[in-house]
Amino acid sequence: MSGWARALVLGVALVTLDAGPAGISAGDARESPHWQNLTGACYCRAQRELHCTPGLTKTDCDKRCAEAVCDDWFWLERLPCWNWGYGG
């Protein structure tokens, strides 16, 4: 095999390895089963008030907030709810 052909085969192999499996993006890595088992704080903003439910997975948080018709929501992994003040 000539040097040019060897370089071409090596280049194609590197491009194929770098691309990874088809249909999997970098964002999907966080959605693997390992991350789905983590619990955290689920914050829901509805009617200008922010409410927090502790101990939910991201999937459960998304489901709960969609059903509750929250205006905005977010999930913080492995963190408890924060009361945003003192003495609570």
Secondary structure, DSSP 8 states (H G I E B T S, - for coil): --HHHHHHHHHHHHHHHHH-STT--GGGGGGSHHHHT--EEEEEEETTEEEEEEEE-HHHHHHHHHHTT-SEEEEEET-----SSS--
